[in-house]
Amino acid sequence: MNVIVDLCIVPIGVGVSLSPYVAACERVLAGAGLKTVLHANGTNIEGDWDTVFAAIKRCHEIVHQMEVPRITTVIKLGTRTDRVQTMQDKMDSVETKLTQVRSSQP
């Protein structure tokens, strides 16, 4: 089953800069061959359910190996059975509607 996930992994007890941990997780996700879009508060991930969740588990393992004693993670996810939908499909759909609204305004 294909899944689109919004992932936010937050290391606890490491100070205020989280970019080294984000970079480590981004490398894990890329190494798993997953399509990702990094954003200001997390990463969107698209792929096979088992592959995505194995990569998330690996992110936790890697971050703990970086001497992080505690991690909290927020995951939002969506699946569809009626058709295949990508992250780009979802963004394009919204952009199309925004363009229609803009073109109908005076």
Backbone as CSV, one residue per row, in Angstrom:
resi,resn,N_x,N_y,N_z,CA_x,CA_y,CA_z,C_x,C_y,C_z
1,MET,0.837,-1.170,0.000,0.000,0.000,0.000,0.887,1.240,0.000
2,ASN,0.542,2.208,-0.808,1.271,3.467,-0.864,0.767,4.388,0.237
3,VAL,1.665,5.192,0.800,1.310,6.109,1.878,2.030,7.431,1.673
4,ILE,1.371,8.505,2.079,1.998,9.823,2.145,2.019,10.212,3.613
5,VAL,3.210,10.512,4.127,3.420,10.789,5.544,3.992,12.184,5.716
6,ASP,3.517,12.865,6.741,4.148,14.096,7.204,4.837,13.735,8.512
7,LEU,6.159,13.791,8.532,6.964,13.316,9.651,7.693,14.473,10.322
8,CYS,7.620,14.494,11.654,8.383,15.464,12.441,9.016,14.722,13.607
9,ILE,10.328,14.516,13.539,11.081,13.858,14.599,11.789,14.943,15.405
10,VAL,11.554,14.948,16.715,12.122,15.977,17.575,13.002,15.331,18.643
11,PRO,14.316,15.503,18.526,15.212,15.027,19.576,15.045,15.890,20.823
12,ILE,15.045,15.261,21.976,14.872,15.990,23.240,16.175,15.897,24.042
13,GLY,16.554,17.019,24.617,17.746,17.043,25.461,19.016,17.359,24.707
14,VAL,18.875,18.032,23.528,20.054,18.290,22.694,20.276,19.773,22.412
15,GLY,19.508,20.642,23.025,19.637,22.068,22.747,18.630,22.504,21.701
16,VAL,18.873,23.686,21.141,17.880,24.279,20.246,18.124,24.007,18.764
17,SER,19.326,23.667,18.364,19.611,23.413,16.959,19.373,21.941,16.637
18,LEU,18.443,21.691,15.732,18.085,20.327,15.374,18.560,19.921,13.977
19,SER,19.172,20.834,13.258,19.532,20.559,11.864,20.446,19.342,11.674
20,PRO,21.386,19.035,12.559,22.192,17.824,12.344,21.343,16.545,12.361
21,TYR,20.317,16.534,13.178,19.448,15.362,13.294,18.503,15.273,12.096
22,VAL,18.025,16.427,11.663,17.191,16.463,10.455,17.995,15.959,9.270
23,ALA,19.225,16.431,9.128,20.080,16.000,8.011,20.327,14.494,8.063
24,ALA,20.548,13.961,9.258,20.770,12.521,9.392,19.542,11.738,8.929
25,CYS,18.373,12.201,9.308,17.136,11.523,8.885,16.910,11.677,7.385
26,GLU,17.208,12.833,6.837,17.050,13.028,5.393,17.939,12.042,4.626
27,ARG,19.145,11.792,5.138,20.036,10.813,4.498,19.439,9.406,4.567
28,VAL,18.840,9.059,5.685,18.189,7.751,5.819,17.063,7.617,4.794
29,LEU,16.223,8.628,4.703,15.078,8.582,3.785,15.537,8.499,2.334
30,ALA,16.554,9.269,1.986,17.100,9.216,0.620,17.693,7.845,0.343
31,GLY,18.409,7.294,1.323,19.014,5.981,1.163,17.984,4.876,0.977
32,ALA,16.772,5.107,1.495,15.693,4.135,1.345,14.988,4.282,-0.002
33,GLY,15.408,5.297,-0.787,14.814,5.503,-2.108,13.443,6.149,-2.072
34,LEU,13.143,6.840,-0.993,11.826,7.458,-0.846,11.808,8.868,-1.412
35,LYS,10.658,9.255,-1.932,10.475,10.629,-2.393,10.141,11.466,-1.166
36,THR,10.876,12.564,-0.985,10.666,13.417,0.183,10.602,14.879,-0.226
37,VAL,9.922,15.651,0.598,9.907,17.107,0.474,10.126,17.657,1.876
38,LEU,11.277,18.244,2.092,11.607,18.866,3.369,10.871,20.193,3.466
39,HIS,10.275,20.460,4.628,9.646,21.763,4.851,10.057,22.274,6.218
40,ALA,9.600,23.436,6.584,10.098,24.114,7.787,9.841,23.340,9.081
41,ASN,8.819,22.508,9.106,8.475,21.813,10.348,8.435,20.302,10.202
42,GLY,9.131,19.781,9.230,9.147,18.333,9.051,9.482,17.945,7.628
43,THR,9.094,16.720,7.292,9.354,16.172,5.966,8.136,15.398,5.501
44,ASN,7.723,15.650,4.265,6.706,14.819,3.633,7.422,13.659,2.959
45,ILE,6.852,12.469,3.087,7.442,11.251,2.528,6.366,10.515,1.753
46,GLU,6.763,9.979,0.604,5.841,9.212,-0.230,6.493,7.883,-0.575
47,GLY,5.742,6.799,-0.413,6.282,5.500,-0.790,5.450,4.350,-0.268
48,ASP,5.992,3.161,-0.421,5.359,1.949,0.075,5.327,1.971,1.607
49,TRP,4.204,1.570,2.172,4.004,1.602,3.630,5.177,0.995,4.395
50,ASP,5.530,-0.249,4.045,6.581,-0.945,4.785,7.934,-0.248,4.655
51,THR,8.228,0.271,3.474,9.491,0.969,3.249,9.542,2.268,4.048
52,VAL,8.438,3.005,4.032,8.377,4.274,4.775,8.556,4.039,6.266
53,PHE,7.839,3.070,6.811,7.911,2.874,8.256,9.220,2.229,8.696
54,ALA,9.824,1.437,7.837,11.163,0.916,8.140,12.172,2.070,8.184
55,ALA,12.014,3.026,7.279,12.916,4.188,7.258,12.699,5.071,8.483
56,ILE,11.458,5.240,8.906,11.194,6.028,10.115,11.842,5.351,11.327
57,LYS,11.721,4.041,11.410,12.379,3.308,12.497,13.888,3.532,12.443
58,ARG,14.448,3.476,11.233,15.888,3.685,11.078,16.286,5.104,11.494
59,CYS,15.445,6.088,11.191,15.712,7.465,11.635,15.835,7.509,13.154
60,HIS,14.930,6.844,13.847,15.003,6.814,15.309,16.305,6.164,15.765
61,GLU,16.669,5.069,15.136,17.909,4.382,15.521,19.126,5.282,15.320
62,ILE,19.178,5.951,14.178,20.320,6.830,13.865,20.382,8.006,14.840
63,VAL,19.243,8.621,15.107,19.238,9.771,16.014,19.645,9.337,17.429
64,HIS,19.187,8.191,17.878,19.633,7.699,19.192,21.140,7.424,19.192
65,GLN,21.669,6.945,18.065,23.114,6.714,17.962,23.907,8.019,18.043
66,MET,23.229,9.142,17.791,23.861,10.455,17.896,23.789,10.977,19.338
67,GLU,23.615,10.068,20.267,23.587,10.355,21.704,22.387,11.195,22.129
68,VAL,21.263,10.966,21.458,20.012,11.609,21.846,19.268,10.634,22.759
69,PRO,19.021,11.038,23.998,18.406,10.115,24.940,16.907,9.897,24.733
70,ARG,16.248,10.890,24.115,14.798,10.818,23.995,14.363,11.475,22.686
71,ILE,13.353,10.886,22.047,12.812,11.428,20.792,11.294,11.423,20.891
72,THR,10.698,12.495,20.421,9.247,12.496,20.237,8.982,12.686,18.749
73,THR,8.003,11.973,18.230,7.732,12.002,16.796,6.244,12.217,16.558
74,VAL,5.946,13.088,15.592,4.580,13.310,15.151,4.480,12.811,13.715
75,ILE,3.497,11.951,13.482,3.275,11.400,12.143,1.825,11.634,11.749
76,LYS,1.630,12.276,10.597,0.314,12.346,9.962,0.439,11.536,8.691
77,LEU,-0.561,10.743,8.361,-0.442,9.965,7.142,-1.785,9.815,6.466
78,GLY,-1.697,9.535,5.183,-2.897,9.299,4.400,-2.652,8.195,3.389
79,THR,-3.699,7.411,3.180,-3.673,6.369,2.159,-4.949,6.476,1.334
80,ARG,-4.894,5.942,0.125,-6.071,5.896,-0.751,-6.153,4.525,-1.388
81,THR,-7.362,4.060,-1.583,-7.551,2.798,-2.302,-8.269,3.011,-3.626
82,ASP,-8.838,4.208,-3.828,-9.596,4.456,-5.052,-8.712,4.813,-6.247
83,ARG,-7.497,5.346,-5.965,-6.570,5.686,-7.041,-5.196,5.967,-6.457
84,VAL,-4.216,5.998,-7.322,-2.858,6.359,-6.909,-2.775,7.884,-6.910
85,GLN,-2.262,8.440,-5.818,-2.109,9.884,-5.714,-0.752,10.195,-5.113
86,THR,-0.024,11.118,-5.739,1.288,11.521,-5.260,1.191,12.845,-4.504
87,MET,2.269,13.192,-3.817,2.329,14.491,-3.151,2.154,15.597,-4.190
88,GLN,2.800,15.424,-5.338,2.713,16.443,-6.382,1.287,16.574,-6.898
89,ASP,0.571,15.464,-7.048,-0.834,15.516,-7.471,-1.652,16.386,-6.521
90,LYS,-1.427,16.205,-5.240,-2.183,16.959,-4.241,-1.875,18.451,-4.327
91,MET,-0.600,18.795,-4.486,-0.218,20.206,-4.587,-0.740,20.821,-5.881
92,ASP,-0.661,20.060,-6.978,-1.156,20.560,-8.258,-2.656,20.836,-8.210
93,SER,-3.408,19.980,-7.525,-4.848,20.162,-7.410,-5.184,21.475,-6.707
94,VAL,-4.495,21.764,-5.637,-4.731,23.011,-4.909,-4.306,24.204,-5.760
95,GLU,-3.157,24.100,-6.416,-2.677,25.205,-7.255,-3.646,25.505,-8.389
96,THR,-4.219,24.473,-8.989,-5.215,24.665,-10.052,-6.411,25.449,-9.533
97,LYS,-6.873,25.091,-8.367,-8.022,25.793,-7.794,-7.670,27.235,-7.438
98,LEU,-6.459,27.465,-6.940,-6.037,28.834,-6.644,-5.957,29.665,-7.922
99,THR,-5.466,29.073,-8.983,-5.378,29.778,-10.269,-6.760,30.121,-10.780
100,GLN,-7.708,29.204,-10.622,-9.093,29.476,-11.061,-9.700,30.635,-10.274
101,VAL,-9.453,30.683,-8.984,-9.975,31.769,-8.150,-9.329,33.076,-8.553
102,ARG,-8.011,33.071,-8.766,-7.300,34.301,-9.146,-7.794,34.835,-10.484
103,SER,-8.049,33.930,-11.442,-8.469,34.389,-12.777,-9.901,34.888,-12.789
104,SER,-10.710,34.516,-11.795,-12.099,34.973,-11.764,-12.247,36.277,-10.988
105,GLN,-11.180,36.734,-10.319,-11.234,37.986,-9.571,-10.958,39.148,-10.504
106,PRO,-11.639,40.281,-10.240,-11.408,41.464,-11.106,-10.044,42.060,-10.957
